[in-house]
C-alpha cells in the first residue's frame, strides 16, 4: 500500500492518513486529505516534493489555512502543512522568518525588537507563506511593503531566492500564485522604532479588529477582494443580505464582508453562499465580486488516487 511506503520512507515525519482538513481550516470545514504531512525542515519539504513527483501524485501546500475553503470532498494526493516550520530570527533591522510562522507572531517579534513596519499585521492570522502568496494586508499596510526577499523551493526541487520586485506584488496577488513555488523563508526589512509607539498602534488596530470582525465564530476572514471605489460589506448590506443563513453558514451580522460558521456549516454551504452573494450584487450593481478566499479541493464522491493505485 502506498501509505505504508510513504511512512516507511519518512519514519521521522508527522504523517496522517485520510485526515479531515476541517480540523485545520479556520472555517472548521473541509473534507479529508489522502495523506497529510507536517515537515519541520527544508530538507523534509524537498524530500516530500521529490517522492510525490516520483509517484506522479498531486501535492498541495498549505499554511495556517485561515483564508481558505477546502471543499467537502477533500484533497487528493499529498497535502503538506508547513506550520511546524515557524522559526523567527532577528538580525539588526531584519526579521528572517520560516514560512509556517504566523504573521501575528512575526509582528509581535518585531515589536519586541523595537522594529516598526509590521504593526498592520498584528491581527492577521495567516502564515508567512500564505501572506506572501496573497500579499496579505490590513489597515492600509501590505507585506509587500516590508519584504526584502523570499526563498522558495520549486516543484522540481530547486532552491531560489526572489527579490521583492521579482515577486510582482499587487493587491492580494503575488507571482507565487502563478508559478506555485513553495515559500520556505522570508526576509523582512524594517525600521528602528519606539516600542511605546509600536505598542500603541498595535493596540489601536487590535481594538478595531475585535470591535468590527466576528472573531467569536469560525470564518475564513474577508471573503471578497474590495472592488475599486466600493466597500464590499456595504454593498452586501445595501443588498439586504446581511444575516442571511445558508445551511450552517451566515453572512455575519457584525461585518457583512465575513461569512461565519454558526451551525456545523459545510464547505458547500460556504461556496453556495458566496455564489449567491456574487449573483445578487451583480444583479443589483453590475459589480463582479472576486473572492479573496482561496477555494481548493474536490467535490464529494471523488475516488482517491491511492485507491486507484491499490486497485491496479
Sine and cosine of phi, psi and omega as CSV:
sin_phi,cos_phi,sin_psi,cos_psi,sin_omega,cos_omega
0.00,0.00,0.62,-0.78,-0.09,-1.00
-0.89,0.45,-0.62,0.78,0.00,-1.00
-0.89,0.46,-0.60,0.80,0.03,-1.00
-0.93,0.37,-0.63,0.78,0.06,-1.00
-0.88,0.48,-0.67,0.74,-0.02,-1.00
-0.89,0.46,-0.73,0.68,-0.01,-1.00
-0.90,0.44,-0.59,0.80,0.02,-1.00
-0.92,0.40,-0.63,0.78,-0.02,-1.00
-0.97,0.26,-0.37,0.93,-0.03,-1.00
-0.77,-0.64,0.93,0.37,-0.10,-1.00
-0.91,0.42,-0.42,0.91,-0.05,-1.00
-0.99,-0.11,-0.02,1.00,-0.08,-1.00
-1.00,0.03,0.61,-0.79,0.13,-0.99
-0.96,0.28,0.90,-0.44,-0.08,-1.00
-0.77,-0.64,0.75,-0.67,0.07,-1.00
-0.79,-0.61,0.63,-0.78,-0.02,-1.00
-0.95,-0.30,0.69,-0.72,0.06,-1.00
0.80,0.60,0.69,0.72,-0.10,-1.00
-1.00,0.05,0.80,-0.59,0.03,-1.00
-0.89,0.45,0.82,-0.57,0.00,-1.00
-0.97,0.23,-0.16,0.99,0.11,-0.99
-0.89,0.46,-0.32,0.95,0.05,-1.00
-0.96,0.27,-0.23,0.97,-0.12,-0.99
-0.86,-0.51,-0.40,0.92,-0.03,-1.00
-0.99,0.17,0.50,-0.87,-0.02,-1.00
-0.95,0.32,-0.34,0.94,0.07,-1.00
-0.99,0.15,-0.22,0.98,-0.10,-0.99
0.88,0.47,0.55,0.83,0.06,-1.00
-0.78,-0.63,0.25,-0.97,0.09,-1.00
0.82,-0.57,0.65,-0.76,0.00,-1.00
-0.98,0.21,-0.16,-0.99,-0.13,-0.99
-0.99,0.13,0.45,-0.90,0.21,-0.98
-1.00,-0.07,0.70,-0.71,0.05,-1.00
-0.82,0.57,-0.82,0.57,0.11,-0.99
-0.75,-0.66,0.75,-0.66,0.02,-1.00
-0.87,-0.49,0.80,-0.60,-0.05,-1.00
-0.78,-0.62,0.45,-0.89,-0.04,-1.00
-0.78,-0.63,0.99,0.17,0.00,-1.00
-0.91,0.41,0.48,-0.88,-0.01,-1.00
-0.93,-0.36,-0.23,0.97,-0.06,-1.00
-0.68,-0.73,0.28,-0.96,0.08,-1.00
-0.86,0.50,-0.62,0.78,-0.01,-1.00
-0.89,0.46,-0.66,0.75,0.02,-1.00
-0.92,0.40,-0.63,0.78,0.06,-1.00
-0.86,0.50,-0.74,0.67,-0.02,-1.00
-0.89,0.46,-0.66,0.76,0.00,-1.00
-0.89,0.45,-0.66,0.75,0.02,-1.00
-0.91,0.40,-0.67,0.74,0.02,-1.00
-0.84,0.54,-0.71,0.71,-0.02,-1.00
-0.92,0.39,-0.65,0.76,0.01,-1.00
-0.89,0.45,-0.73,0.69,-0.01,-1.00
-0.89,0.46,-0.65,0.76,0.01,-1.00
-0.89,0.45,-0.69,0.72,0.00,-1.00
-0.90,0.43,-0.57,0.82,-0.01,-1.00
-1.00,0.09,-0.06,1.00,-0.01,-1.00
0.84,0.54,0.71,0.71,0.01,-1.00
-0.94,-0.33,0.45,-0.89,0.09,-1.00
-0.95,0.32,0.53,-0.85,0.04,-1.00
-0.79,-0.61,0.80,-0.61,0.05,-1.00
-0.88,-0.47,0.75,-0.66,-0.03,-1.00
-0.93,-0.36,0.78,-0.62,0.00,-1.00
-0.82,-0.57,0.38,-0.92,0.12,-0.99
-0.95,-0.32,-0.90,-0.44,-0.07,-1.00
-1.00,0.06,-0.04,1.00,0.08,-1.00
0.82,0.57,0.63,0.77,-0.05,-1.00
-1.00,-0.03,-0.60,0.80,0.00,-1.00
-0.93,-0.36,0.82,0.57,-0.21,-0.98
-0.57,-0.82,0.63,-0.77,0.19,-0.98
-0.85,-0.53,0.84,-0.54,0.10,-1.00
-0.98,-0.19,0.82,-0.57,-0.05,-1.00
-0.88,0.47,0.32,-0.95,-0.14,-0.99
-0.93,0.38,-0.32,0.95,0.07,-1.00
-0.99,0.17,-0.14,0.99,0.03,-1.00
0.99,0.16,-0.36,-0.93,-0.08,-1.00
-0.76,-0.65,0.79,-0.62,0.00,-1.00
-0.99,0.15,0.37,-0.93,0.04,-1.00
0.99,0.16,-0.66,-0.75,-0.06,-1.00
-0.93,-0.36,0.74,-0.67,0.11,-0.99
-0.93,-0.37,0.78,-0.63,-0.01,-1.00
-0.92,-0.40,0.89,-0.46,0.07,-1.00
-0.98,-0.22,0.78,-0.62,-0.18,-0.98
-0.99,-0.13,0.26,0.97,-0.12,-0.99
-0.94,0.35,-0.19,0.98,0.10,-1.00
-0.98,0.19,-0.26,0.97,0.03,-1.00
-0.99,-0.11,1.00,0.02,-0.20,-0.98
-0.72,-0.69,0.40,0.92,-0.01,-1.00
-0.94,0.34,0.67,-0.74,0.05,-1.00
-0.81,-0.58,0.85,-0.53,0.01,-1.00
-0.86,-0.51,0.61,-0.79,0.05,-1.00
-0.95,-0.31,0.80,-0.60,0.09,-1.00
-0.74,-0.67,0.99,-0.15,-0.06,-1.00
0.84,0.54,-0.92,-0.39,-0.02,-1.00
-0.99,-0.16,0.24,0.97,0.00,-1.00
-0.92,-0.39,0.53,-0.85,0.16,-0.99
-0.87,-0.50,0.85,-0.53,0.02,-1.00
-0.97,-0.26,0.87,-0.49,-0.19,-0.98
-0.77,-0.63,0.72,-0.69,0.12,-0.99
-0.96,0.29,0.43,-0.90,-0.21,-0.98
-0.92,0.38,-0.36,0.93,-0.02,-1.00
-1.00,0.08,-0.15,0.99,0.03,-1.00
-0.92,0.38,0.50,-0.87,0.01,-1.00
-0.98,0.18,0.58,-0.81,0.05,-1.00
-0.89,0.47,-0.61,0.79,0.06,-1.00
-0.84,0.54,-0.76,0.65,-0.04,-1.00
-0.90,0.44,-0.58,0.81,0.02,-1.00
-0.92,0.40,-0.65,0.76,0.01,-1.00
-0.90,0.43,-0.60,0.80,0.03,-1.00
-0.96,0.28,-0.53,0.85,0.10,-0.99
-0.90,0.44,-0.61,0.79,0.06,-1.00
-0.90,0.44,-0.69,0.72,0.02,-1.00
-0.86,0.51,-0.72,0.70,-0.01,-1.00
-0.90,0.44,-0.46,0.89,0.04,-1.00
-1.00,-0.03,0.11,0.99,-0.03,-1.00
0.85,0.53,0.69,0.73,0.05,-1.00
-0.92,-0.39,0.74,-0.68,-0.04,-1.00
-0.95,-0.32,0.49,-0.87,0.01,-1.00
0.71,-0.71,-0.30,0.95,-0.02,-1.00
-0.91,-0.42,0.24,0.97,-0.01,-1.00
-0.85,0.52,-0.62,0.79,-0.03,-1.00
-0.85,0.52,-0.39,0.92,-0.11,-0.99
-1.00,-0.04,0.08,1.00,-0.13,-0.99
-0.92,0.40,-0.21,0.98,0.02,-1.00
-0.87,-0.49,0.14,0.99,-0.03,-1.00
-1.00,0.01,0.90,-0.44,-0.14,-0.99
-0.99,0.16,-0.14,0.99,-0.09,-1.00
-0.93,0.37,0.21,-0.98,0.05,-1.00
-0.99,0.16,0.24,-0.97,0.04,-1.00
-0.89,0.45,-0.67,0.75,0.03,-1.00
-0.88,0.47,-0.69,0.72,0.05,-1.00
-0.90,0.43,-0.58,0.81,0.01,-1.00
-0.90,0.44,-0.64,0.77,0.05,-1.00
-0.93,0.38,-0.70,0.71,-0.04,-1.00
-0.80,0.60,-0.70,0.71,-0.10,-0.99
-0.92,-0.39,0.19,0.98,-0.05,-1.00
0.75,0.66,0.88,0.47,-0.08,-1.00
-0.87,0.49,0.55,-0.83,0.01,-1.00
-0.34,-0.94,0.21,-0.98,0.05,-1.00
-0.22,-0.98,0.48,-0.88,0.10,-0.99
0.75,0.66,0.78,0.63,0.09,-1.00
0.92,0.39,0.33,0.94,0.09,-1.00
-0.82,-0.58,0.51,-0.86,0.07,-1.00
-0.68,-0.74,0.49,-0.87,-0.02,-1.00
-0.89,0.45,-0.45,0.90,0.00,-1.00
-0.87,0.50,-0.39,0.92,-0.03,-1.00
-0.96,0.27,-0.33,0.94,-0.09,-1.00
-0.80,-0.59,0.07,1.00,0.05,-1.00
-0.99,0.10,0.77,-0.64,0.11,-0.99
-1.00,-0.03,-0.74,0.68,-0.02,-1.00
-0.41,-0.91,0.33,-0.94,-0.01,-1.00
-0.70,-0.72,0.79,-0.61,0.06,-1.00
-0.99,-0.15,0.75,-0.66,-0.06,-1.00
-0.78,-0.63,0.29,-0.96,0.18,-0.98
-0.90,-0.43,0.82,-0.58,0.02,-1.00
-0.97,0.24,0.26,-0.97,0.03,-1.00
-0.93,0.37,-0.16,0.99,0.08,-1.00
-1.00,-0.08,-0.02,1.00,0.05,-1.00
1.00,-0.01,0.30,0.95,-0.02,-1.00
-0.98,-0.19,0.73,-0.68,0.07,-1.00
-0.99,0.12,0.73,-0.68,0.04,-1.00
-0.68,-0.73,0.47,-0.88,0.12,-0.99
-0.84,-0.54,0.81,-0.59,0.02,-1.00
-0.96,-0.28,0.71,-0.70,0.18,-0.98
-0.97,0.23,0.30,-0.95,-0.07,-1.00
-0.76,0.65,-0.78,0.63,-0.11,-0.99
-0.92,0.39,-0.35,0.94,0.02,-1.00
-0.97,0.22,-0.23,0.97,-0.07,-1.00
-1.00,0.02,-0.08,1.00,0.12,-0.99
0.78,0.62,0.77,0.63,0.00,-1.00
-0.92,0.39,0.61,-0.79,0.19,-0.98
-0.49,-0.87,-0.15,-0.99,-0.06,-1.00
-0.87,0.49,0.90,-0.43,-0.01,-1.00
0.80,0.61,0.60,0.80,-0.03,-1.00
-0.53,-0.85,0.57,-0.82,0.23,-0.97
-0.57,-0.82,0.24,-0.97,-0.01,-1.00
-0.87,0.50,-0.42,0.91,-0.01,-1.00
-0.84,0.54,-0.51,0.86,0.00,-1.00
-0.89,0.45,-0.49,0.87,0.02,-1.00
-1.00,0.04,-0.71,0.71,-0.13,-0.99
-1.00,0.07,-0.32,0.95,0.08,-1.00
0.87,0.50,0.47,0.88,0.14,-0.99
-0.93,0.36,0.35,-0.93,-0.04,-1.00
-0.99,-0.12,0.89,-0.45,0.00,-1.00
-0.95,0.32,0.79,-0.61,0.00,-1.00
-0.95,-0.32,-0.65,0.76,-0.10,-0.99
-0.46,-0.89,0.57,-0.82,-0.02,-1.00
-0.78,-0.63,0.67,-0.74,0.10,-1.00
-0.95,-0.31,0.87,-0.49,0.08,-1.00
-0.99,-0.14,0.72,-0.69,0.09,-1.00
-0.97,-0.25,0.93,-0.36,-0.05,-1.00
-0.91,-0.41,-0.09,-1.00,0.01,-1.00
-0.83,-0.56,0.42,-0.91,0.04,-1.00
-0.94,0.34,0.68,-0.73,-0.01,-1.00
-0.63,-0.77,0.01,-1.00,0.06,-1.00
-1.00,-0.07,0.79,-0.61,-0.07,-1.00
-0.86,0.52,-0.59,0.81,0.00,-1.00
-0.91,0.42,-0.67,0.74,0.01,-1.00
-0.91,0.41,-0.67,0.74,0.00,-1.00
-0.89,0.45,-0.69,0.72,-0.02,-1.00
-0.89,0.45,-0.70,0.72,0.00,-1.00
-0.86,0.50,-0.71,0.70,-0.01,-1.00
-0.89,0.45,-0.68,0.74,0.00,-1.00
-0.91,0.40,-0.61,0.80,0.05,-1.00
-0.92,0.40,-0.62,0.79,0.05,-1.00
-0.88,0.48,-0.73,0.68,-0.04,-1.00
-0.94,0.35,-0.57,0.82,0.05,-1.00
-0.90,0.43,-0.67,0.75,0.04,-1.00
-0.88,0.47,-0.71,0.71,0.01,-1.00
-0.87,0.49,-0.70,0.72,-0.03,-1.00
-0.90,0.43,-0.74,0.67,-0.06,-1.00
-0.93,0.38,-0.50,0.87,-0.03,-1.00
-0.99,0.13,-0.39,0.92,-0.10,-1.00
-0.94,-0.33,-0.39,0.92,-0.09,-1.00
-0.97,-0.26,0.55,-0.84,-0.06,-1.00
-0.99,0.14,0.92,0.39,-0.10,-1.00
-0.95,0.30,-0.18,0.98,-0.03,-1.00
-0.98,0.21,-0.16,0.99,0.00,-1.00
-0.84,-0.54,0.44,-0.90,0.16,-0.99
-0.89,0.45,0.66,-0.75,0.05,-1.00
-0.38,-0.92,0.14,-0.99,0.03,-1.00
-0.97,-0.23,0.33,0.95,-0.04,-1.00
0.98,0.22,-0.40,-0.91,0.00,-1.00
-0.90,0.43,0.82,-0.57,-0.14,-0.99
-0.99,0.16,-0.65,0.76,-0.11,-0.99
-0.89,-0.46,0.48,-0.88,0.19,-0.98
-0.93,0.37,0.48,-0.87,0.01,-1.00
-0.98,0.21,0.87,-0.50,0.05,-1.00
-0.95,0.33,0.59,-0.80,-0.06,-1.00
-0.81,0.58,0.82,-0.57,0.06,-1.00
1.00,0.09,0.07,1.00,-0.05,-1.00
-0.69,-0.72,0.30,-0.95,0.17,-0.98
-0.93,-0.36,0.82,-0.57,-0.09,-1.00
-0.86,0.52,-0.73,0.68,-0.03,-1.00
-0.85,0.52,-0.64,0.76,0.00,-1.00
-0.92,0.40,-0.65,0.76,0.05,-1.00
-0.87,0.50,-0.68,0.73,-0.02,-1.00
-0.93,0.37,-0.65,0.76,0.07,-1.00
-0.86,0.51,-0.77,0.64,-0.06,-1.00
-0.91,0.42,-0.39,0.92,0.04,-1.00
-0.99,0.12,0.00,1.00,0.02,-1.00
0.97,0.26,0.38,0.93,-0.08,-1.00
-0.99,-0.10,-0.28,0.96,-0.08,-1.00
-0.87,0.50,0.76,-0.65,-0.03,-1.00
1.00,-0.06,-0.13,0.99,-0.03,-1.00
-0.88,0.47,0.71,-0.70,0.01,-1.00
-0.95,-0.30,0.71,-0.70,0.01,-1.00
-0.73,-0.69,0.97,-0.22,-0.13,-0.99
0.91,0.42,-0.83,-0.55,0.04,-1.00
-0.99,-0.16,0.12,0.99,-0.02,-1.00
-0.97,-0.26,0.49,-0.87,-0.01,-1.00
-0.61,-0.80,0.63,-0.77,0.18,-0.98
-0.94,0.33,0.87,-0.50,-0.18,-0.98
-0.83,0.56,0.69,-0.73,0.09,-1.00
-0.96,0.27,-0.32,0.95,-0.04,-1.00
-1.00,0.04,-0.60,0.80,-0.02,-1.00
-0.49,-0.87,0.93,-0.37,-0.12,-0.99
-0.93,0.36,-0.16,0.99,0.06,-1.00
-0.99,0.11,0.01,1.00,-0.03,-1.00
-0.89,-0.45,0.56,-0.83,0.18,-0.98
-0.91,-0.41,0.80,-0.60,-0.08,-1.00
-0.92,-0.39,0.44,-0.90,0.03,-1.00
-1.00,-0.06,0.97,-0.23,-0.07,-1.00
-0.98,-0.20,-0.28,0.96,-0.07,-1.00
-0.35,-0.94,0.95,0.30,0.07,-1.00
0.79,0.61,0.75,0.66,0.02,-1.00
-0.89,0.45,0.45,-0.89,0.13,-0.99
-0.97,-0.23,0.23,-0.97,0.09,-1.00
-0.89,0.47,-0.57,0.82,0.03,-1.00
-0.88,0.47,-0.65,0.76,0.09,-1.00
-0.83,0.56,-0.73,0.68,0.00,-1.00
-0.87,0.49,-0.77,0.64,-0.10,-1.00
-0.91,0.41,-0.66,0.75,0.02,-1.00
-0.92,0.39,-0.60,0.80,0.03,-1.00
-0.93,0.36,-0.62,0.79,0.09,-1.00
-0.86,0.50,-0.72,0.69,0.03,-1.00
-0.86,0.50,-0.68,0.73,-0.02,-1.00
-0.89,0.45,-0.69,0.72,0.03,-1.00
-0.87,0.50,-0.72,0.70,0.00,-1.00
-0.86,0.52,-0.70,0.72,-0.02,-1.00
-0.89,0.46,-0.73,0.68,-0.04,-1.00
-0.90,0.43,-0.70,0.71,-0.03,-1.00
-0.91,0.41,-0.59,0.80,0.03,-1.00
-0.93,0.36,-0.66,0.75,0.01,-1.00
-0.89,0.46,-0.64,0.77,-0.08,-1.00
-0.99,0.11,-0.57,0.82,-0.16,-0.99
-0.83,-0.56,-0.11,0.99,-0.09,-1.00
0.84,0.55,0.58,0.81,0.04,-1.00
-0.91,-0.42,0.78,-0.62,0.02,-1.00
-1.00,-0.04,0.94,-0.34,0.07,-1.00
-0.98,0.21,0.78,-0.63,-0.02,-1.00
-0.96,-0.28,0.81,-0.58,-0.01,-1.00
-0.87,0.50,0.70,-0.71,0.18,-0.98
-1.00,0.06,-0.59,0.81,0.02,-1.00
-0.90,0.43,0.64,-0.77,0.04,-1.00
-1.00,0.04,0.78,-0.63,-0.01,-1.00
-0.91,-0.42,0.86,-0.51,-0.07,-1.00
-0.69,-0.72,0.14,-0.99,0.10,-0.99
0.98,-0.22,-0.15,-0.99,-0.11,-0.99
-0.90,-0.43,0.44,-0.90,0.18,-0.98
-0.94,0.35,0.17,-0.99,0.04,-1.00
-0.91,0.41,0.31,-0.95,0.07,-1.00
0.94,0.35,0.53,0.85,0.12,-0.99
-0.99,-0.17,0.74,-0.67,-0.03,-1.00
-0.97,0.25,0.73,-0.69,0.00,-1.00
-0.90,0.43,0.57,-0.82,0.10,-1.00
-0.87,0.49,-0.56,0.83,-0.05,-1.00
-0.94,0.34,-0.63,0.78,0.05,-1.00
-0.91,0.41,-0.60,0.80,0.03,-1.00
-0.90,0.44,-0.67,0.74,-0.02,-1.00
-0.93,0.38,-0.61,0.79,-0.01,-1.00
-0.90,0.44,-0.50,0.86,-0.06,-1.00
-0.98,0.22,-0.23,0.97,-0.04,-1.00
-0.96,0.27,0.00,0.00,0.00,0.00
